[in-house]
Amino acid sequence: MATVQISDVYDPLTFDEAMQEAQPEKNAFLRAGIITSDPKLEAHLATGGQIGELPFYYALGTSGAGGSGTEPNFSSDDPAQSSTPKNITSAKMVYRASYQNQSWSAMDLAREVTNMKDPLGAIVNRVAEYWAINTQNRIIKSAMGVLADNVANDSGDMLVTVATDDAGAVTSAEKISADLIIDARATMGDSVSSAQSLIAVMHSVVYAELQKQQLIEFIPNARGEVNIPTYLGHMVIVDDGMPAVAGTNRITYTTMLLGAGSFGYGMGSPSTPSEVDRDPASGEGGGQEILYSRTSEIIHPVGFSFSSTSLTGGNGNTQASYADLANAANWDRVFANRKNIQMAFVQSNG
């Protein structure tokens, strides 16, 4: 029986094009609209560089310190009274690009795709899924860094928690509930998105608790092919990358609500997105093929700046690792008004 080698089916142009198409399809956050492609971020990746800025204007009547608006003038017929023009203030969000790669031994992959109808497609799908999971992990880690910064520096105004580390059985009041989600949603104030545009991202244990409470409903997708889980009208994404932090007595689970476009996203195209290398000496001369895959991307929560205060990723600590993204020291909220951030968090014991 002939063994399919990657070099037998690998064509760089075909492979890279298929990867570009498959990766977004396999990313639940992108499909849900939580992350939206930003031409400015993609333009940055096209020109290169680690750090970039996204300038923005504050709302009229506010400043960098916030504010609820400025009362207008009252018109009069006194020519001596003049209107004093107000100004508009601006600030910037700082983001950091990520340049990543991974490689796989062709021997394992070759055996996996032997006798399959579309061996190249099988390889593409697996590599695309790897990068999609990595992107989701970076989104979750970034969100946890934002939460940590919020608790440390903004009075935790994006968090509602009922979690404790008490001894004894977990009570219903310490578990996920409709009231808890509604309270978290309320932290967004009057700018909260409609229920249909908010996404609930939760650990499978929390999802199982909602199932026990019979609060999960399913709706068909646009084509009626799959049923999408929803909770209080929110689409649900189940991801065990969501924190489950074990205390002395309890586990604290974090659930997050994200509005459409909570994260800006840019996908770049490395000069050599993929390639296959052969090592004839490997395996005592039996030979080995290695598939290399590279990607560049920018993932940035809207309303925040990444300060790069502490970096541990990359040669010379020049890139942000998972741990760096989750580090409160690397984030700072720059949107003056909390209500302009479509993001909220819930912590419970189940």
C-alpha positions in Angstrom: 0.0 0.0 0.0 1.5 3.3 -1.0 1.9 5.9 1.7 0.8 9.5 0.8 3.6 12.0 1.6 2.9 15.6 2.0 5.3 16.4 -0.8 3.1 14.3 -3.1 0.1 16.6 -2.6 1.6 19.9 -1.4 1.4 22.9 -3.7 2.3 26.1 -2.0 -0.2 28.3 -3.8 -3.1 25.9 -3.5 -2.3 25.1 0.2 -1.9 28.7 1.2 -5.1 29.8 -0.5 -7.1 26.9 1.0 -5.6 27.8 4.5 -6.8 31.5 4.1 -10.3 30.3 3.3 -10.5 27.5 5.9 -9.1 29.4 8.9 -12.0 31.9 9.3 -14.6 29.2 8.8 -13.2 27.3 11.7 -13.0 30.3 14.1 -16.2 30.4 16.2 -15.5 34.0 17.4 -15.1 35.3 13.9 -18.3 33.5 12.7 -20.2 35.0 15.6 -19.0 38.5 14.8 -17.1 39.1 18.0 -14.0 39.9 16.0 -14.3 42.0 12.9 -11.6 42.5 10.3 -10.1 46.0 10.4 -8.4 47.3 7.2 -6.1 49.4 9.3 -4.8 46.4 11.2 -4.4 44.4 8.0 -2.5 47.3 6.4 -0.2 47.4 9.4 0.6 43.7 8.9 1.2 44.3 5.2 3.9 46.9 6.0 5.4 45.2 9.1 6.2 46.4 12.6 5.4 45.3 16.1 3.4 48.2 17.5 0.7 50.4 16.0 -1.9 53.0 17.1 -5.6 53.4 16.4 -6.6 57.0 17.2 -10.2 57.8 18.1 -12.2 60.8 19.2 -14.1 61.0 22.5 -17.8 61.8 22.3 -18.8 65.5 22.2 -19.3 66.8 25.7 -16.8 64.4 27.2 -13.0 64.4 27.8 -10.4 61.8 28.6 -11.6 61.8 32.2 -15.1 60.9 31.1 -18.3 62.9 31.8 -22.0 62.7 31.1 -22.1 65.4 28.6 -22.2 69.2 28.6 -25.4 71.2 28.8 -25.9 73.4 25.8 -26.2 77.2 25.7 -29.5 78.9 26.0 -30.1 81.3 23.1 -30.8 85.0 24.0 -31.3 88.3 22.2 -28.3 89.9 24.0 -25.6 90.7 21.5 -23.0 91.0 24.3 -23.4 87.4 25.1 -21.3 85.0 22.9 -21.0 81.3 22.7 -17.7 79.8 23.6 -16.9 76.9 21.3 -16.0 73.6 22.8 -13.3 71.3 21.6 -13.2 67.7 20.7 -10.5 65.6 22.4 -8.8 62.4 21.1 -6.8 59.5 22.3 -5.3 56.3 20.9 -5.4 52.6 21.3 -2.1 50.9 21.1 -1.9 47.3 19.7 0.8 44.8 19.1 1.2 42.4 16.2 1.9 38.8 16.6 4.1 36.8 14.2 3.8 33.0 14.8 4.7 29.7 13.3 4.3 26.0 13.9 5.7 22.8 12.3 4.6 19.2 12.1 6.3 16.0 11.2 5.0 14.7 7.9 5.3 11.1 8.9 2.4 11.4 11.3 0.3 13.5 9.0 1.1 11.2 6.1 -0.2 8.2 7.9 -3.4 10.1 8.9 -4.3 11.0 5.4 -3.4 7.7 3.7 -6.1 6.5 1.3 -8.3 9.6 2.0 -10.0 11.1 -1.0 -8.6 14.6 -0.3 -5.3 14.3 1.5 -4.4 17.9 1.0 -7.8 19.0 2.2 -7.3 16.9 5.3 -4.0 18.5 6.1 -5.3 22.0 5.4 -8.3 21.5 7.7 -6.1 20.3 10.6 -3.6 23.1 10.2 -6.4 25.7 9.8 -8.2 24.3 12.9 -4.9 24.6 14.9 -4.6 28.3 14.0 -8.3 29.0 14.6 -8.0 27.5 18.1 -4.8 29.6 18.7 -6.7 32.7 17.7 -9.6 31.9 20.1 -7.1 31.3 22.9 -5.5 34.7 22.3 -8.9 36.3 22.4 -9.7 34.6 25.7 -6.3 35.4 27.2 -6.7 39.1 26.1 -10.1 39.3 27.6 -8.8 37.9 30.9 -6.0 40.5 30.8 -8.6 43.2 30.3 -10.7 41.8 33.2 -7.6 41.7 35.5 -6.8 45.3 34.6 -10.5 46.2 35.2 -10.4 44.7 38.7 -7.1 46.3 39.6 -7.6 49.8 38.1 -11.3 50.4 37.3 -13.1 49.1 40.4 -14.2 46.0 38.6 -17.1 47.8 36.9 -17.2 45.1 34.1 -17.5 42.2 36.5 -20.4 40.7 38.5 -19.4 37.8 40.8 -21.1 35.4 43.1 -18.2 33.0 43.4 -16.7 32.2 46.8 -14.0 29.9 48.1 -16.1 28.8 51.0 -16.0 25.3 52.4 -19.1 23.2 51.9 -21.4 22.5 49.0 -21.9 25.1 46.3 -25.3 26.8 46.6 -27.6 27.7 43.8 -26.9 31.4 44.6 -23.3 30.8 43.7 -24.0 29.2 40.3 -24.7 30.8 37.0 -28.2 32.2 36.6 -30.4 34.4 34.5 -30.2 37.1 37.1 -26.4 37.0 37.1 -26.2 37.4 33.3 -28.7 40.2 33.3 -26.8 42.0 36.0 -23.6 41.7 34.0 -25.3 42.9 30.9 -26.5 45.9 32.9 -22.9 47.0 33.5 -22.9 48.1 29.9 -25.6 50.6 30.7 -27.9 52.1 28.0 -25.4 51.3 25.2 -25.7 47.5 25.6 -26.3 45.7 22.4 -29.5 43.8 21.8 -29.6 40.3 23.3 -29.3 38.9 19.8 -26.0 40.6 19.2 -24.3 39.6 22.5 -22.4 36.4 22.7 -22.0 34.4 25.9 -18.7 32.5 26.1 -18.5 29.9 28.8 -16.7 26.8 30.2 -18.4 23.5 29.5 -19.1 23.1 33.3 -21.1 26.3 33.3 -22.9 25.3 30.1 -23.8 21.9 31.7 -25.3 23.8 34.7 -27.5 25.9 32.3 -28.6 22.7 30.6 -29.6 21.2 34.0 -31.6 24.4 34.6 -33.2 23.8 31.2 -32.2 27.3 30.1 -30.4 26.4 26.9 -32.4 26.8 23.7 -31.4 25.8 20.2 -32.1 27.7 17.0 -31.2 26.7 13.5 -28.6 28.6 11.6 -29.5 30.5 8.5 -29.3 27.4 6.3 -31.0 25.1 8.8 -28.0 22.8 8.9 -27.1 23.0 12.6 -28.7 24.1 15.8 -27.0 26.9 17.6 -27.2 27.0 21.5 -28.6 30.2 22.9 -29.2 31.5 26.4 -31.5 34.4 27.2 -31.3 35.1 23.4 -27.5 35.2 23.4 -25.6 32.8 21.2 -23.4 30.5 23.3 -19.9 29.5 22.6 -18.5 26.7 24.8 -14.8 26.8 25.2 -12.8 25.1 28.0 -10.1 27.7 27.4 -12.3 29.9 29.7 -10.8 30.1 33.2 -11.6 27.5 35.8 -9.4 28.6 38.7 -9.2 26.2 41.6 -9.2 27.7 45.1 -8.7 26.0 48.4 -12.3 24.7 48.3 -14.0 25.8 45.1 -13.4 26.3 41.4 -14.3 29.8 40.1 -15.5 29.8 36.5 -15.4 33.0 34.4 -18.1 33.6 31.7 -18.0 36.6 29.4 -20.5 38.5 27.4 -19.1 40.1 24.2 -20.9 42.4 21.8 -20.4 42.4 18.0 -17.0 43.9 17.1 -15.6 43.7 20.6 -12.3 42.8 19.1 -10.5 44.3 16.1 -8.8 41.7 14.0 -6.2 41.7 11.2 -4.8 38.7 9.4 -1.5 39.2 7.6 0.2 37.1 4.9 3.8 36.2 5.7 6.2 36.2 2.8 6.3 32.4 3.0 3.1 31.2 4.7 4.0 27.5 4.4 6.7 25.2 3.1 7.8 21.6 3.2 11.3 20.6 4.1 13.0 17.2 3.9 15.5 15.9 6.3 17.1 12.8 4.8 19.2 12.0 7.8 16.2 11.8 10.2 15.2 8.3 11.3 18.6 6.9 10.9 18.5 7.9 7.2 14.9 6.8 6.7 14.0 10.5 6.0 11.4 12.8 7.3 9.3 15.6 5.9 8.3 18.6 8.0 5.5 21.0 7.2 6.0 24.6 8.4 3.1 27.0 8.7 3.3 30.7 9.5 0.8 33.3 10.4 0.7 37.0 11.4 -2.3 38.6 13.1 -3.4 41.4 15.3 -6.2 40.8 17.9 -7.2 43.9 19.9 -10.0 44.5 22.4 -11.7 47.7 21.4 -11.4 50.5 24.0 -8.0 49.3 25.4 -4.3 49.8 24.9 -1.6 47.2 25.1 1.3 48.7 26.9 3.8 45.9 26.4 5.0 46.4 29.9 5.9 42.7 30.4 6.7 40.5 27.4 8.0 36.9 27.6 7.3 35.6 24.1 9.7 35.4 21.2 13.4 35.6 21.0 14.5 38.5 23.2 10.9 38.8 24.7 9.6 40.8 21.8 6.2 39.2 21.4 3.1 38.7 23.6 2.7 35.1 24.9 -0.6 33.8 26.3 0.6 34.7 29.8 1.5 38.3 28.6 -2.0 38.7 27.1 -3.6 37.7 30.4 -1.3 40.0 32.4 -3.2 43.1 33.9 0.0 45.1 33.7 -0.1 45.0 29.9 -3.5 46.6 29.5 -5.1 50.0 30.1 -8.6 51.1 29.4 -8.6 54.2 27.2 -12.3 54.6 26.4 -13.5 57.2 28.9 -16.9 55.7 29.4 -17.3 52.1 30.5 -20.6 52.0 28.6 -18.8 52.2 25.3 -17.2 48.8 25.8 -19.3 45.9 24.7 -17.8 43.4 27.2 -18.8 42.1 30.6 -17.8 39.2 32.9 -19.5 36.9 35.3 -17.8 34.7 37.9 -19.6 31.8 39.5 -18.8 28.4 41.1 -20.6 26.5 38.4 
